[in-house]
């Protein structure tokens, strides 16, 4: 199992246990990044803890803040909208913004299986 897969599994377990996850927003909207894997694809990062999300509010994201998203809203609203917009999910990316880029539908399936 790769380091990224372990991080992903921990992300899923944590958000299921806490019922929440975090992303970054400011007045202009939410953080969305270019994919490191796929050309012309965007990724929205999410973190399983407020502290991890907040650590990324530096440099070009200094004006952003960690925003709580309930797991219910994530599954019922966010994932379908991200899928419709062809935006991948970046679960628990590290400080270098490295990690898996996952299809929203795959996350929904993983959450339903657990």
Biopython code that builds the backbone (N, CA, C, O; Angstrom):
import numpy as np
from Bio.PDB.StructureBuilder import StructureBuilder

atoms = [
    (1, "UNK", "N", (0.855, -1.187, 0.000)),
    (1, "UNK", "CA", (0.000, 0.000, 0.000)),
    (1, "UNK", "C", (0.897, 1.246, 0.000)),
    (1, "UNK", "O", (1.853, 1.336, 0.770)),
    (2, "UNK", "N", (0.578, 2.179, -0.856)),
    (2, "UNK", "CA", (1.399, 3.373, -0.967)),
    (2, "UNK", "C", (1.102, 4.360, 0.167)),
    (2, "UNK", "O", (0.082, 4.262, 0.850)),
    (3, "UNK", "N", (2.005, 5.293, 0.342)),
    (3, "UNK", "CA", (1.827, 6.363, 1.334)),
    (3, "UNK", "C", (0.535, 7.127, 1.053)),
    (3, "UNK", "O", (-0.183, 7.483, 1.987)),
    (4, "UNK", "N", (0.230, 7.383, -0.224)),
    (4, "UNK", "CA", (-0.971, 8.149, -0.566)),
    (4, "UNK", "C", (-2.239, 7.347, -0.274)),
    (4, "UNK", "O", (-3.246, 7.907, 0.160)),
    (5, "UNK", "N", (-2.185, 6.036, -0.512)),
    (5, "UNK", "CA", (-3.349, 5.199, -0.230)),
    (5, "UNK", "C", (-3.617, 5.156, 1.275)),
    (5, "UNK", "O", (-4.771, 5.200, 1.702)),
    (6, "UNK", "N", (-2.554, 5.070, 2.076)),
    (6, "UNK", "CA", (-2.716, 5.089, 3.533)),
    (6, "UNK", "C", (-3.340, 6.407, 3.979)),
    (6, "UNK", "O", (-4.232, 6.426, 4.828)),
    (7, "UNK", "N", (-2.864, 7.504, 3.402)),
    (7, "UNK", "CA", (-3.406, 8.823, 3.735)),
    (7, "UNK", "C", (-4.882, 8.907, 3.358)),
    (7, "UNK", "O", (-5.689, 9.463, 4.103)),
    (8, "UNK", "N", (-5.227, 8.357, 2.209)),
    (8, "UNK", "CA", (-6.608, 8.357, 1.745)),
    (8, "UNK", "C", (-7.500, 7.538, 2.676)),
    (8, "UNK", "O", (-8.592, 7.972, 3.042)),
    (9, "UNK", "N", (-7.027, 6.353, 3.053)),
    (9, "UNK", "CA", (-7.795, 5.500, 3.956)),
    (9, "UNK", "C", (-8.009, 6.185, 5.306)),
    (9, "UNK", "O", (-9.089, 6.098, 5.889)),
    (10, "UNK", "N", (-6.975, 6.865, 5.795)),
    (10, "UNK", "CA", (-7.090, 7.601, 7.059)),
    (10, "UNK", "C", (-8.073, 8.753, 6.919)),
    (10, "UNK", "O", (-8.866, 9.010, 7.824)),
    (11, "UNK", "N", (-8.022, 9.449, 5.782)),
    (11, "UNK", "CA", (-8.959, 10.536, 5.492)),
    (11, "UNK", "C", (-10.399, 10.025, 5.576)),
    (11, "UNK", "O", (-11.232, 10.621, 6.260)),
    (12, "UNK", "N", (-10.694, 8.920, 4.881)),
    (12, "UNK", "CA", (-12.048, 8.369, 4.876)),
    (12, "UNK", "C", (-12.493, 7.963, 6.278)),
    (12, "UNK", "O", (-13.612, 8.267, 6.691)),
    (13, "UNK", "N", (-11.622, 7.282, 7.001)),
    (13, "UNK", "CA", (-11.971, 6.831, 8.354)),
    (13, "UNK", "C", (-12.224, 8.019, 9.278)),
    (13, "UNK", "O", (-13.153, 7.995, 10.085)),
    (14, "UNK", "N", (-11.404, 9.049, 9.159)),
    (14, "UNK", "CA", (-11.536, 10.208, 10.036)),
    (14, "UNK", "C", (-12.817, 10.980, 9.762)),
    (14, "UNK", "O", (-13.528, 11.346, 10.698)),
    (15, "UNK", "N", (-13.123, 11.233, 8.496)),
    (15, "UNK", "CA", (-14.332, 12.019, 8.220)),
    (15, "UNK", "C", (-15.592, 11.224, 8.559)),
    (15, "UNK", "O", (-16.617, 11.809, 8.908)),
    (16, "UNK", "N", (-15.523, 9.912, 8.459)),
    (16, "UNK", "CA", (-16.674, 9.102, 8.871)),
    (16, "UNK", "C", (-16.844, 9.158, 10.389)),
    (16, "UNK", "O", (-17.970, 9.206, 10.885)),
    (17, "UNK", "N", (-15.748, 9.153, 11.118)),
    (17, "UNK", "CA", (-15.811, 9.178, 12.580)),
    (17, "UNK", "C", (-16.270, 10.544, 13.095)),
    (17, "UNK", "O", (-17.084, 10.618, 14.016)),
    (18, "UNK", "N", (-15.745, 11.637, 12.497)),
    (18, "UNK", "CA", (-16.041, 12.985, 13.003)),
    (18, "UNK", "C", (-17.279, 13.603, 12.365)),
    (18, "UNK", "O", (-17.898, 14.494, 12.946)),
    (19, "UNK", "N", (-17.644, 13.135, 11.173)),
    (19, "UNK", "CA", (-18.796, 13.694, 10.476)),
    (19, "UNK", "C", (-18.527, 15.042, 9.838)),
    (19, "UNK", "O", (-19.455, 15.783, 9.515)),
    (20, "UNK", "N", (-17.241, 15.361, 9.656)),
    (20, "UNK", "CA", (-16.900, 16.654, 9.055)),
    (20, "UNK", "C", (-15.574, 16.567, 8.316)),
    (20, "UNK", "O", (-14.772, 15.660, 8.541)),
    (21, "UNK", "N", (-15.364, 17.533, 7.428)),
    (21, "UNK", "CA", (-14.102, 17.712, 6.746)),
    (21, "UNK", "C", (-13.947, 19.182, 6.444)),
    (21, "UNK", "O", (-14.860, 19.970, 6.693)),
    (22, "UNK", "N", (-12.793, 19.563, 5.908)),
    (22, "UNK", "CA", (-12.433, 20.973, 5.788)),
    (22, "UNK", "C", (-11.850, 21.278, 4.429)),
    (22, "UNK", "O", (-11.144, 20.458, 3.842)),
    (23, "UNK", "N", (-12.150, 22.470, 3.931)),
    (23, "UNK", "CA", (-11.486, 22.991, 2.742)),
    (23, "UNK", "C", (-11.190, 24.458, 2.992)),
    (23, "UNK", "O", (-11.470, 24.972, 4.075)),
    (24, "UNK", "N", (-10.632, 25.131, 2.011)),
    (24, "UNK", "CA", (-10.214, 26.516, 2.188)),
    (24, "UNK", "C", (-11.059, 27.445, 1.335)),
    (24, "UNK", "O", (-11.293, 27.182, 0.156)),
    (25, "UNK", "N", (-11.520, 28.546, 1.950)),
    (25, "UNK", "CA", (-12.310, 29.520, 1.197)),
    (25, "UNK", "C", (-11.914, 30.935, 1.601)),
    (25, "UNK", "O", (-11.315, 31.169, 2.650)),
    (26, "UNK", "N", (-12.272, 31.861, 0.728)),
    (26, "UNK", "CA", (-12.137, 33.295, 0.991)),
    (26, "UNK", "C", (-13.283, 33.985, 0.257)),
    (26, "UNK", "O", (-14.163, 33.316, -0.285)),
    (27, "UNK", "N", (-13.277, 35.292, 0.236)),
    (27, "UNK", "CA", (-14.368, 36.029, -0.412)),
    (27, "UNK", "C", (-14.533, 35.661, -1.887)),
    (27, "UNK", "O", (-15.646, 35.677, -2.412)),
    (28, "UNK", "N", (-13.423, 35.329, -2.556)),
    (28, "UNK", "CA", (-13.481, 34.989, -3.982)),
    (28, "UNK", "C", (-13.976, 33.577, -4.233)),
    (28, "UNK", "O", (-14.332, 33.247, -5.365)),
    (29, "UNK", "N", (-14.008, 32.734, -3.207)),
    (29, "UNK", "CA", (-14.473, 31.367, -3.397)),
    (29, "UNK", "C", (-13.574, 30.352, -2.721)),
    (29, "UNK", "O", (-12.875, 30.667, -1.758)),
    (30, "UNK", "N", (-13.598, 29.134, -3.233)),
    (30, "UNK", "CA", (-12.881, 27.999, -2.662)),
    (30, "UNK", "C", (-11.587, 27.746, -3.411)),
    (30, "UNK", "O", (-11.465, 28.088, -4.587)),
    (31, "UNK", "N", (-10.621, 27.146, -2.728)),
    (31, "UNK", "CA", (-9.356, 26.771, -3.356)),
    (31, "UNK", "C", (-9.595, 25.623, -4.333)),
    (31, "UNK", "O", (-10.183, 24.598, -3.988)),
    (32, "UNK", "N", (-9.126, 25.822, -5.546)),
    (32, "UNK", "CA", (-9.122, 24.773, -6.559)),
    (32, "UNK", "C", (-7.770, 24.855, -7.257)),
    (32, "UNK", "O", (-7.312, 25.943, -7.605)),
    (33, "UNK", "N", (-7.134, 23.703, -7.461)),
    (33, "UNK", "CA", (-5.784, 23.632, -8.024)),
    (33, "UNK", "C", (-5.803, 22.912, -9.363)),
    (33, "UNK", "O", (-6.735, 22.175, -9.685)),
    (34, "UNK", "N", (-4.749, 23.147, -10.134)),
    (34, "UNK", "CA", (-4.555, 22.353, -11.344)),
    (34, "UNK", "C", (-4.078, 20.964, -10.944)),
    (34, "UNK", "O", (-3.309, 20.811, -9.995)),
    (35, "UNK", "N", (-4.532, 19.970, -11.664)),
    (35, "UNK", "CA", (-4.112, 18.600, -11.413)),
    (35, "UNK", "C", (-2.642, 18.417, -11.760)),
    (35, "UNK", "O", (-2.153, 18.958, -12.751)),
    (36, "UNK", "N", (-1.946, 17.649, -10.932)),
    (36, "UNK", "CA", (-0.562, 17.287, -11.234)),
    (36, "UNK", "C", (-0.519, 16.059, -12.150)),
    (36, "UNK", "O", (0.518, 15.762, -12.742)),
    (37, "UNK", "N", (-1.637, 15.353, -12.265)),
    (37, "UNK", "CA", (-1.688, 14.104, -13.024)),
    (37, "UNK", "C", (-2.359, 14.218, -14.385)),
    (37, "UNK", "O", (-1.969, 13.541, -15.336)),
    (38, "UNK", "N", (-3.370, 15.078, -14.475)),
    (38, "UNK", "CA", (-4.198, 15.116, -15.681)),
    (38, "UNK", "C", (-4.250, 16.522, -16.259)),
    (38, "UNK", "O", (-4.527, 17.488, -15.547)),
    (39, "UNK", "N", (-3.983, 16.627, -17.538)),
    (39, "UNK", "CA", (-4.017, 17.909, -18.221)),
    (39, "UNK", "C", (-5.453, 18.442, -18.272)),
    (39, "UNK", "O", (-6.406, 17.677, -18.415)),
    (40, "UNK", "N", (-5.587, 19.745, -18.153)),
    (40, "UNK", "CA", (-6.890, 20.412, -18.225)),
    (40, "UNK", "C", (-7.891, 19.874, -17.194)),
    (40, "UNK", "O", (-9.090, 19.790, -17.463)),
    (41, "UNK", "N", (-7.386, 19.516, -16.024)),
    (41, "UNK", "CA", (-8.231, 19.001, -14.948)),
    (41, "UNK", "C", (-7.921, 19.774, -13.676)),
    (41, "UNK", "O", (-6.775, 20.133, -13.407)),
    (42, "UNK", "N", (-8.977, 20.024, -12.896)),
    (42, "UNK", "CA", (-8.802, 20.723, -11.631)),
    (42, "UNK", "C", (-9.098, 19.783, -10.466)),
    (42, "UNK", "O", (-9.811, 18.789, -10.599)),
    (43, "UNK", "N", (-8.519, 20.142, -9.313)),
    (43, "UNK", "CA", (-8.672, 19.346, -8.099)),
    (43, "UNK", "C", (-9.005, 20.290, -6.948)),
    (43, "UNK", "O", (-8.408, 21.358, -6.812)),
    (44, "UNK", "N", (-9.960, 19.882, -6.126)),
    (44, "UNK", "CA", (-10.285, 20.647, -4.922)),
    (44, "UNK", "C", (-9.779, 19.868, -3.720)),
    (44, "UNK", "O", (-10.221, 18.746, -3.474)),
    (45, "UNK", "N", (-8.846, 20.461, -2.964)),
    (45, "UNK", "CA", (-8.332, 19.754, -1.791)),
    (45, "UNK", "C", (-9.280, 19.838, -0.599)),
    (45, "UNK", "O", (-9.940, 20.852, -0.373)),
    (46, "UNK", "N", (-9.328, 18.750, 0.150)),
    (46, "UNK", "CA", (-10.086, 18.661, 1.403)),
    (46, "UNK", "C", (-9.188, 18.003, 2.444)),
    (46, "UNK", "O", (-8.348, 17.165, 2.117)),
    (47, "UNK", "N", (-9.374, 18.392, 3.693)),
    (47, "UNK", "CA", (-8.603, 17.798, 4.785)),
    (47, "UNK", "C", (-9.553, 17.266, 5.845)),
    (47, "UNK", "O", (-10.674, 17.749, 6.002)),
    (48, "UNK", "N", (-9.078, 16.259, 6.568)),
    (48, "UNK", "CA", (-9.898, 15.628, 7.600)),
    (48, "UNK", "C", (-9.824, 16.359, 8.935)),
    (48, "UNK", "O", (-10.554, 16.014, 9.865)),
    (49, "UNK", "N", (-8.949, 17.368, 9.047)),
    (49, "UNK", "CA", (-8.894, 18.149, 10.287)),
    (49, "UNK", "C", (-8.747, 19.629, 9.962)),
    (49, "UNK", "O", (-8.151, 20.006, 8.953)),
    (50, "UNK", "N", (-9.303, 20.454, 10.836)),
    (50, "UNK", "CA", (-9.199, 21.898, 10.670)),
    (50, "UNK", "C", (-7.741, 22.342, 10.719)),
    (50, "UNK", "O", (-7.321, 23.215, 9.959)),
    (51, "UNK", "N", (-6.978, 21.735, 11.616)),
    (51, "UNK", "CA", (-5.568, 22.125, 11.776)),
    (51, "UNK", "C", (-4.772, 21.890, 10.498)),
    (51, "UNK", "O", (-3.985, 22.739, 10.082)),
    (52, "UNK", "N", (-4.983, 20.729, 9.878)),
    (52, "UNK", "CA", (-4.270, 20.434, 8.623)),
    (52, "UNK", "C", (-4.676, 21.409, 7.519)),
    (52, "UNK", "O", (-3.828, 21.890, 6.769)),
    (53, "UNK", "N", (-5.957, 21.694, 7.424)),
    (53, "UNK", "CA", (-6.425, 22.641, 6.409)),
    (53, "UNK", "C", (-5.826, 24.023, 6.662)),
    (53, "UNK", "O", (-5.323, 24.666, 5.740)),
    (54, "UNK", "N", (-5.882, 24.470, 7.898)),
    (54, "UNK", "CA", (-5.413, 25.813, 8.251)),
    (54, "UNK", "C", (-3.921, 25.979, 7.978)),
    (54, "UNK", "O", (-3.474, 27.079, 7.654)),
    (55, "UNK", "N", (-3.145, 24.902, 8.104)),
    (55, "UNK", "CA", (-1.693, 24.971, 7.840)),
    (55, "UNK", "C", (-1.385, 25.404, 6.411)),
    (55, "UNK", "O", (-0.287, 25.888, 6.133)),
    (56, "UNK", "N", (-2.334, 25.235, 5.512)),
    (56, "UNK", "CA", (-2.126, 25.582, 4.106)),
    (56, "UNK", "C", (-2.496, 27.034, 3.799)),
    (56, "UNK", "O", (-2.353, 27.476, 2.659)),
    (57, "UNK", "N", (-2.964, 27.771, 4.787)),
    (57, "UNK", "CA", (-3.370, 29.172, 4.587)),
    (57, "UNK", "C", (-2.152, 30.085, 4.693)),
    (57, "UNK", "O", (-2.073, 30.942, 5.573)),
    (58, "UNK", "N", (-1.215, 29.885, 3.789)),
    (58, "UNK", "CA", (0.015, 30.671, 3.720)),
    (58, "UNK", "C", (0.295, 31.013, 2.260)),
    (58, "UNK", "O", (-0.347, 30.490, 1.349)),
    (59, "UNK", "N", (1.251, 31.887, 2.060)),
    (59, "UNK", "CA", (1.687, 32.283, 0.717)),
    (59, "UNK", "C", (0.498, 32.681, -0.153)),
    (59, "UNK", "O", (-0.247, 33.592, 0.208)),
    (60, "UNK", "N", (0.305, 32.010, -1.304)),
    (60, "UNK", "CA", (-0.773, 32.412, -2.212)),
    (60, "UNK", "C", (-2.154, 32.171, -1.620)),
    (60, "UNK", "O", (-3.142, 32.689, -2.140)),
    (61, "UNK", "N", (-2.244, 31.394, -0.540)),
    (61, "UNK", "CA", (-3.529, 31.124, 0.104)),
    (61, "UNK", "C", (-3.644, 31.807, 1.463)),
    (61, "UNK", "O", (-4.455, 31.400, 2.294)),
    (62, "UNK", "N", (-2.846, 32.834, 1.693)),
    (62, "UNK", "CA", (-2.831, 33.505, 3.003)),
    (62, "UNK", "C", (-4.184, 34.124, 3.355)),
    (62, "UNK", "O", (-4.530, 34.212, 4.534)),
    (63, "UNK", "N", (-4.949, 34.553, 2.357)),
    (63, "UNK", "CA", (-6.250, 35.183, 2.633)),
    (63, "UNK", "C", (-7.370, 34.160, 2.848)),
    (63, "UNK", "O", (-8.498, 34.535, 3.166)),
    (64, "UNK", "N", (-7.065, 32.892, 2.680)),
    (64, "UNK", "CA", (-8.066, 31.837, 2.866)),
    (64, "UNK", "C", (-8.145, 31.409, 4.330)),
    (64, "UNK", "O", (-7.242, 31.667, 5.126)),
    (65, "UNK", "N", (-9.249, 30.750, 4.657)),
    (65, "UNK", "CA", (-9.384, 30.164, 5.980)),
    (65, "UNK", "C", (-10.040, 28.800, 5.859)),
    (65, "UNK", "O", (-10.751, 28.519, 4.894)),
    (66, "UNK", "N", (-9.792, 27.960, 6.848)),
    (66, "UNK", "CA", (-10.392, 26.622, 6.856)),
    (66, "UNK", "C", (-11.887, 26.738, 7.119)),
    (66, "UNK", "O", (-12.314, 27.420, 8.051)),
    (67, "UNK", "N", (-12.670, 26.070, 6.294)),
    (67, "UNK", "CA", (-14.129, 26.075, 6.424)),
    (67, "UNK", "C", (-14.621, 24.652, 6.621)),
    (67, "UNK", "O", (-14.249, 23.743, 5.879)),
    (68, "UNK", "N", (-15.456, 24.474, 7.622)),
    (68, "UNK", "CA", (-16.028, 23.166, 7.942)),
    (68, "UNK", "C", (-17.137, 22.810, 6.954)),
    (68, "UNK", "O", (-17.957, 23.647, 6.579)),
    (69, "UNK", "N", (-17.134, 21.543, 6.547)),
    (69, "UNK", "CA", (-18.185, 21.001, 5.693)),
    (69, "UNK", "C", (-18.671, 19.719, 6.373)),
    (69, "UNK", "O", (-17.867, 18.849, 6.710)),
    (70, "UNK", "N", (-19.970, 19.607, 6.572)),
    (70, "UNK", "CA", (-20.481, 18.384, 7.192)),
    (70, "UNK", "C", (-20.352, 17.234, 6.196)),
    (70, "UNK", "O", (-20.410, 17.434, 4.982)),
    (71, "UNK", "N", (-20.179, 16.045, 6.726)),
    (71, "UNK", "CA", (-20.054, 14.872, 5.871)),
    (71, "UNK", "C", (-21.320, 14.676, 5.038)),
    (71, "UNK", "O", (-21.242, 14.276, 3.876)),
    (72, "UNK", "N", (-22.476, 14.953, 5.621)),
    (72, "UNK", "CA", (-23.735, 14.828, 4.888)),
    (72, "UNK", "C", (-23.759, 15.765, 3.685)),
    (72, "UNK", "O", (-24.103, 15.348, 2.579)),
    (73, "UNK", "N", (-23.393, 17.038, 3.898)),
    (73, "UNK", "CA", (-23.354, 17.992, 2.781)),
    (73, "UNK", "C", (-22.312, 17.581, 1.746)),
    (73, "UNK", "O", (-22.537, 17.728, 0.545)),
    (74, "UNK", "N", (-21.187, 17.073, 2.202)),
    (74, "UNK", "CA", (-20.129, 16.635, 1.289)),
    (74, "UNK", "C", (-20.648, 15.545, 0.358)),
    (74, "UNK", "O", (-20.436, 15.595, -0.854)),
    (75, "UNK", "N", (-21.327, 14.564, 0.937)),
    (75, "UNK", "CA", (-21.818, 13.427, 0.141)),
    (75, "UNK", "C", (-23.003, 13.828, -0.731)),
    (75, "UNK", "O", (-23.064, 13.455, -1.902)),
    (76, "UNK", "N", (-23.943, 14.583, -0.170)),
    (76, "UNK", "CA", (-25.179, 14.885, -0.890)),
    (76, "UNK", "C", (-25.073, 16.066, -1.846)),
    (76, "UNK", "O", (-25.769, 16.098, -2.860)),
    (77, "UNK", "N", (-24.218, 17.035, -1.545)),
    (77, "UNK", "CA", (-24.129, 18.245, -2.363)),
    (77, "UNK", "C", (-22.788, 18.395, -3.076)),
    (77, "UNK", "O", (-22.736, 18.561, -4.295)),
    (78, "UNK", "N", (-21.715, 18.336, -2.309)),
    (78, "UNK", "CA", (-20.395, 18.611, -2.873)),
    (78, "UNK", "C", (-19.972, 17.592, -3.915)),
    (78, "UNK", "O", (-19.608, 17.961, -5.032)),
    (79, "UNK", "N", (-20.016, 16.315, -3.563)),
    (79, "UNK", "CA", (-19.526, 15.296, -4.499)),
    (79, "UNK", "C", (-20.291, 15.293, -5.818)),
    (79, "UNK", "O", (-19.660, 15.223, -6.872)),
    (80, "UNK", "N", (-21.623, 15.366, -5.807)),
    (80, "UNK", "CA", (-22.330, 15.437, -7.098)),
    (80, "UNK", "C", (-21.964, 16.684, -7.912)),
    (80, "UNK", "O", (-21.815, 16.610, -9.131)),
    (81, "UNK", "N", (-21.819, 17.831, -7.234)),
    (81, "UNK", "CA", (-21.465, 19.062, -7.952)),
    (81, "UNK", "C", (-20.047, 19.001, -8.508)),
    (81, "UNK", "O", (-19.801, 19.448, -9.629)),
    (82, "UNK", "N", (-19.113, 18.453, -7.735)),
    (82, "UNK", "CA", (-17.737, 18.310, -8.224)),
    (82, "UNK", "C", (-17.704, 17.364, -9.422)),
    (82, "UNK", "O", (-17.001, 17.625, -10.398)),
    (83, "UNK", "N", (-18.454, 16.275, -9.352)),
    (83, "UNK", "CA", (-18.501, 15.327, -10.467)),
    (83, "UNK", "C", (-19.072, 15.995, -11.720)),
    (83, "UNK", "O", (-18.558, 15.813, -12.824)),
    (84, "UNK", "N", (-20.129, 16.761, -11.533)),
    (84, "UNK", "CA", (-20.754, 17.458, -12.660)),
    (84, "UNK", "C", (-19.791, 18.445, -13.316)),
    (84, "UNK", "O", (-19.818, 18.636, -14.532)),
    (85, "UNK", "N", (-18.937, 19.073, -12.498)),
    (85, "UNK", "CA", (-17.974, 20.059, -13.001)),
    (85, "UNK", "C", (-16.639, 19.429, -13.391)),
    (85, "UNK", "O", (-15.699, 20.144, -13.739)),
    (86, "UNK", "N", (-16.545, 18.103, -13.336)),
    (86, "UNK", "CA", (-15.305, 17.380, -13.665)),
    (86, "UNK", "C", (-14.121, 17.837, -12.814)),
    (86, "UNK", "O", (-13.011, 17.993, -13.322)),
    (87, "UNK", "N", (-14.359, 18.049, -11.527)),
    (87, "UNK", "CA", (-13.309, 18.438, -10.592)),
    (87, "UNK", "C", (-13.026, 17.247, -9.682)),
    (87, "UNK", "O", (-13.942, 16.663, -9.103)),
    (88, "UNK", "N", (-11.749, 16.897, -9.563)),
    (88, "UNK", "CA", (-11.343, 15.794, -8.707)),
    (88, "UNK", "C", (-11.221, 16.261, -7.259)),
    (88, "UNK", "O", (-11.217, 17.461, -6.982)),
    (89, "UNK", "N", (-11.121, 15.305, -6.343)),
    (89, "UNK", "CA", (-10.955, 15.595, -4.919)),
    (89, "UNK", "C", (-9.520, 15.260, -4.514)),
    (89, "UNK", "O", (-8.996, 14.206, -4.875)),
    (90, "UNK", "N", (-8.888, 16.164, -3.763)),
    (90, "UNK", "CA", (-7.551, 15.943, -3.223)),
    (90, "UNK", "C", (-7.639, 15.705, -1.725)),
    (90, "UNK", "O", (-7.632, 16.666, -0.956)),
    (91, "UNK", "N", (-7.723, 14.448, -1.285)),
    (91, "UNK", "CA", (-7.910, 14.162, 0.138)),
    (91, "UNK", "C", (-6.608, 14.224, 0.942)),
    (91, "UNK", "O", (-5.631, 13.550, 0.617)),
    (92, "UNK", "N", (-6.616, 15.041, 1.991)),
    (92, "UNK", "CA", (-5.499, 15.156, 2.938)),
    (92, "UNK", "C", (-4.139, 15.312, 2.260)),
    (92, "UNK", "O", (-3.193, 14.589, 2.571)),
    (93, "UNK", "N", (-4.052, 16.269, 1.324)),
    (93, "UNK", "CA", (-2.769, 16.542, 0.695)),
    (93, "UNK", "C", (-1.761, 17.016, 1.730)),
    (93, "UNK", "O", (-2.124, 17.626, 2.735)),
    (94, "UNK", "N", (-0.496, 16.730, 1.473)),
    (94, "UNK", "CA", (0.558, 17.126, 2.401)),
    (94, "UNK", "C", (0.964, 18.593, 2.187)),
    (94, "UNK", "O", (0.337, 19.309, 1.406)),
    (95, "UNK", "N", (2.003, 19.023, 2.878)),
    (95, "UNK", "CA", (2.438, 20.424, 2.812)),
    (95, "UNK", "C", (2.896, 20.838, 1.418)),
    (95, "UNK", "O", (2.850, 22.021, 1.079)),
    (96, "UNK", "N", (3.337, 19.879, 0.607)),
    (96, "UNK", "CA", (3.765, 20.180, -0.771)),
    (96, "UNK", "C", (2.606, 20.030, -1.750)),
    (96, "UNK", "O", (2.802, 20.050, -2.965)),
    (97, "UNK", "N", (1.396, 19.879, -1.210)),
    (97, "UNK", "CA", (0.186, 19.687, -2.017)),
    (97, "UNK", "C", (0.302, 18.459, -2.902)),
    (97, "UNK", "O", (-0.067, 18.471, -4.077)),
    (98, "UNK", "N", (0.826, 17.401, -2.302)),
    (98, "UNK", "CA", (0.939, 16.117, -2.981)),
    (98, "UNK", "C", (-0.033, 15.134, -2.343)),
    (98, "UNK", "O", (-0.294, 15.184, -1.141)),
    (99, "UNK", "N", (-0.555, 14.253, -3.163)),
    (99, "UNK", "CA", (-1.459, 13.222, -2.686)),
    (99, "UNK", "C", (-2.301, 12.703, -3.832)),
    (99, "UNK", "O", (-2.085, 13.051, -4.993)),
    (100, "UNK", "N", (-3.253, 11.874, -3.490)),
    (100, "UNK", "CA", (-4.131, 11.302, -4.524)),
    (100, "UNK", "C", (-5.056, 12.358, -5.109)),
    (100, "UNK", "O", (-5.371, 13.364, -4.472)),
    (101, "UNK", "N", (-5.475, 12.104, -6.322)),
    (101, "UNK", "CA", (-6.516, 12.888, -6.984)),
    (101, "UNK", "C", (-7.610, 11.883, -7.324)),
    (101, "UNK", "O", (-7.424, 11.011, -8.172)),
    (102, "UNK", "N", (-8.758, 12.015, -6.651)),
    (102, "UNK", "CA", (-9.779, 10.969, -6.675)),
    (102, "UNK", "C", (-11.067, 11.481, -7.304)),
    (102, "UNK", "O", (-11.494, 12.609, -7.059)),
    (103, "UNK", "N", (-11.673, 10.629, -8.117)),
    (103, "UNK", "CA", (-12.976, 10.954, -8.700)),
    (103, "UNK", "C", (-14.009, 11.075, -7.577)),
    (103, "UNK", "O", (-14.031, 10.236, -6.676)),
    (104, "UNK", "N", (-14.867, 12.105, -7.612)),
    (104, "UNK", "CA", (-15.892, 12.262, -6.575)),
    (104, "UNK", "C", (-16.762, 11.021, -6.397)),
    (104, "UNK", "O", (-17.115, 10.676, -5.269)),
    (105, "UNK", "N", (-17.109, 10.352, -7.480)),
    (105, "UNK", "CA", (-17.923, 9.144, -7.396)),
    (105, "UNK", "C", (-17.229, 8.015, -6.660)),
    (105, "UNK", "O", (-17.875, 7.227, -5.970)),
    (106, "UNK", "N", (-15.911, 7.934, -6.806)),
    (106, "UNK", "CA", (-15.154, 6.891, -6.104)),
    (106, "UNK", "C", (-15.178, 7.130, -4.598)),
    (106, "UNK", "O", (-15.256, 6.184, -3.814)),
    (107, "UNK", "N", (-15.111, 8.397, -4.200)),
    (107, "UNK", "CA", (-15.189, 8.717, -2.771)),
    (107, "UNK", "C", (-16.574, 8.382, -2.239)),
    (107, "UNK", "O", (-16.702, 7.801, -1.161)),
    (108, "UNK", "N", (-17.599, 8.740, -2.978)),
    (108, "UNK", "CA", (-18.968, 8.433, -2.557)),
    (108, "UNK", "C", (-19.137, 6.925, -2.369)),
    (108, "UNK", "O", (-19.735, 6.487, -1.387)),
    (109, "UNK", "N", (-18.619, 6.137, -3.297)),
    (109, "UNK", "CA", (-18.718, 4.685, -3.191)),
    (109, "UNK", "C", (-17.979, 4.174, -1.954)),
    (109, "UNK", "O", (-18.500, 3.342, -1.212)),
    (110, "UNK", "N", (-16.774, 4.673, -1.739)),
    (110, "UNK", "CA", (-15.979, 4.241, -0.588)),
    (110, "UNK", "C", (-16.687, 4.570, 0.715)),
    (110, "UNK", "O", (-16.648, 3.780, 1.659)),
    (111, "UNK", "N", (-17.327, 5.718, 0.776)),
    (111, "UNK", "CA", (-18.035, 6.112, 2.003)),
    (111, "UNK", "C", (-19.275, 5.255, 2.225)),
    (111, "UNK", "O", (-19.629, 4.973, 3.370)),
    (112, "UNK", "N", (-19.934, 4.839, 1.160)),
    (112, "UNK", "CA", (-21.126, 4.000, 1.291)),
    (112, "UNK", "C", (-20.771, 2.574, 1.689)),
    (112, "UNK", "O", (-21.549, 1.900, 2.366)),
    (113, "UNK", "N", (-19.593, 2.114, 1.268)),
    (113, "UNK", "CA", (-19.163, 0.741, 1.573)),
    (113, "UNK", "C", (-18.799, 0.570, 3.034)),
    (113, "UNK", "O", (-18.932, -0.521, 3.588)),
    (114, "UNK", "N", (-18.343, 1.641, 3.660)),
    (114, "UNK", "CA", (-17.845, 1.543, 5.037)),
    (114, "UNK", "C", (-18.959, 1.402, 6.038)),
    (114, "UNK", "O", (-18.703, 1.308, 7.238)),
]
sb = StructureBuilder()
sb.init_structure("model")
sb.init_model(0)
sb.init_chain("A")
sb.init_seg("    ")
for serial, (resi, resn, name, xyz) in enumerate(atoms, 1):
    if name == "N":
        sb.init_residue(resn, " ", resi, " ")
    sb.init_atom(name, np.array(xyz, "f"), 0.0, 1.0, " ", f" {name:<3s}", serial, name[0])
structure = sb.get_structure()
